[in-house]
Structures are given as C-alpha cells and as structure tokens.
Amino acid sequence: MYVCICHSITEKDIQKAVNNGASSVMKLAELTMLGTQCGNCTKYADQVLSRCVCKSAIAD
C-alpha cells in the first residue's frame, strides 16, 4: 500500500528503510524522500514505521 503518494513510497519501502537503520520519520525522509513534498503522509508513515520496527525487533 502506498504511504507517500508524492514519491511513490510503499509500506514495503518503509520496511526496507527500517532494515537499513531507519527508526524515525526524519530518517525515513533522508533515506526515501518520504514526507518531503506535501508532508500529508507523515502521520501514517509514523504508524507504519512503528509496526515495521516492532516486526524487526521480533524477528531479531
């Protein structure tokens, strides 16, 4: 599912960013450009990020 329409960033892209060390929306912006255009996606992106971080912690 798309999280950031402006930059075509999906939940899978966020999971990949988490696997590469992202742990905040700011870091996601650095790695993926998420939220850097209109910013409307950042609240939902934070929720997705939290889920991805939890899944990564459980997998470790």
C-alpha positions in Angstrom: 0.0 0.0 0.0 1.3 3.5 -0.8 2.2 5.7 2.1 3.6 8.6 0.3 1.9 9.3 -3.0 4.2 12.2 -3.9 7.2 10.0 -4.0 5.5 6.6 -4.6 6.7 5.1 -1.3 5.1 2.0 -0.1 4.9 0.1 3.2 7.5 -2.3 1.8 9.8 0.6 1.1 9.5 1.7 4.7 10.3 -1.9 5.9 13.4 -1.8 3.7 14.4 1.5 5.2 13.9 0.1 8.7 16.1 -2.8 7.8 18.7 -0.2 6.7 18.5 1.6 10.1 15.6 4.0 9.9 13.9 4.5 13.2 12.2 7.8 12.8 10.2 9.7 10.2 13.1 12.1 9.8 15.4 9.2 8.9 12.8 7.9 6.5 12.8 11.3 4.8 16.6 11.1 4.4 16.6 7.5 3.0 13.4 7.7 0.9 12.3 11.3 0.5 9.1 10.4 2.3 7.2 13.5 3.5 9.5 16.0 1.8 6.9 17.3 -0.7 3.5 17.9 0.8 4.0 16.2 4.2 0.5 14.8 4.4 1.8 11.2 4.7 4.0 11.7 7.8 1.4 10.7 10.4 0.5 7.5 8.7 4.2 6.9 7.9 4.9 7.1 11.6 2.3 4.4 12.3 3.7 2.2 9.6 7.2 2.8 10.9 6.3 1.7 14.4 4.8 -1.5 13.1 7.9 -2.2 11.0 10.2 -1.5 13.9 8.2 -3.9 16.1 8.3 -6.6 13.4 12.1 -6.2 13.0 12.6 -6.4 16.8 10.5 -9.6 17.0 12.4 -11.1 14.0 15.8 -10.5 15.7 
